[in-house]
Amino acid sequence: MPTFEYAPAPESRAVVDIASSHGLFIGGEFVEATGGTAFKTVNPATEEVLSEVSEASADDVDAAVRAARTAYTRVWSRMSGADRGKYLYRIARIVQERARELAVLETLDNGKPIKESRDVDIPLVAAHFFYHAGWADKLSYASLGENPRPVGVVGQVIPWNFPLLMLAWKVAPALATGNTVVLKPAETTPLTALLFAEICRQADLPPGVVNIVTGAGATGQAIVDHPGIDKLAFTGSTGVGKMIARSIAGTRKRATLELGGKGANIVFDDAAIDQAVEGIVTGIFFNQGHVCCAGSRLLVQENVADEVLRRLKRRLGTLRVGDPMDKNTDVGAINSKAQLERIQALTEAGEAEGAERWDSGCELPAHGYWFRPTVFSGVAQTHRIAQEEIFGPVVSVLTFRTPGEAVAKANNTPYGLSAGVWTEKGSRILWMADQLRAGVVWANTFNKFDPTSPFGGYKESGYGREGGRHGLEAYVTTGGGQ
Ligand code: NDP
């Protein structure tokens, strides 16, 4: 029950000026798509059309790859690391200077709360460019192998859940290591990538080093299939990741794939329960649960399960769901109608399979795409809501009795991206981290990101690491020769 009411605290959108239509960013210029087709991008909180964005054809992708190749051979691969670093530092500083504009645009196009885009996404974007700027002239000291050199032209396809942050995860290491880039943002969230293109111009980045082609799946496929691409970096669904792996099998193309997850957030009976409840909320309701490493399976030790559930439900009753532009909002809009339908279908399956459904009953706005924070208890490991990625504000609660059972249940998934452990015992944290088949294990916290820390998965969560020294490896070739 709320103890007091919040007054509205709307962020102003006057800081952004959204053009009614956008072209593609190829060779340092904004150009029209050759096919002449375009699609609309909407604000998922209101269904208002924000802009029309060009749809890149295979010919446009070809032009972008050629521009990237020319920039690679003539300029970027020849430039000293120290000089490349200067451009990355410049981009990082401009991101900081234009942080408010980027945060507002991200929230309008994606639906995430402004306090998240302002305090998490955009600061992390700047941090990724600062961090990789520092590596640009130190690659030979990064233990990457003998004579680290760029791979060439990199194709990058990113999702809609952290649009600009995923761009930063991809573009910063590629540029720091001397590669050039053709990037496709997701169809529903292209606007911050296009503003980033403007930032590249503002930073005087040599034309063709970064190219941004907007479009849907077919544009992504054209990047994957283009023979001029040396390496692919993809973040998105496991289904599309598998298609990409099949498409490039037998070619010389390299790939890193960052795919889905079904992270276990494990609460032992000796954990500080209130902190654990905050961690459960951060784990699954941050960014509407549109997080590949979300703690979407809550495993609670049986003797504290009732208490944890009681406190969790009370806490969810205080979450503010609604206008993402309000600075007090905790949970914003679902990114698209299609994603809302996916969440609805899976939660209906959860009920049909016999799990017990609960939501906070909060009021939802009349327009836009919304879903109440939802808890399923009595979930069995075989239920679809325990196995499949819902990618929404829905947590599936299971119980366990012993640490061994917790590990067995946590690892009983085709995915292997993340896990969390809540306990007061350091030795148990270390033992669990060793047993859990997950790329990231958080202890007494969840969903913490840092550019110095490698991120990536096992099994169907993909392969390769992004971030940290390990993340550089994917973007260099080593050994003798040129
Ligand atoms: P997708 O995997 O379809 O989208 C990710 C990116 O890949 C987008 O830029 C998309 O373009 C592009 N793409 C789509 N098809 C192809 C293709 N054949 N070749 C190359 N690129 C392609 O994810 P969805 O948006 O469809 O989401 C579906 C589910 O995937 C979610 O419910 C969630 O479970 C999971 N997901 C996981 C993410 C993660 O971070 N691990 C991120 C996003 C989704 P476009 O957007 O234009 O279709």
Residues whose N, C-alpha, C, O or C-beta is under 5 A from the ligand:
A	BS01	NDP	V157 I158 P159 W160 K184 P185 A186 E187 T188 G215 A216 G217 G220 Q221 T235 G236 S237 V240 E258 L259 G260 C292 E389 I390 F391
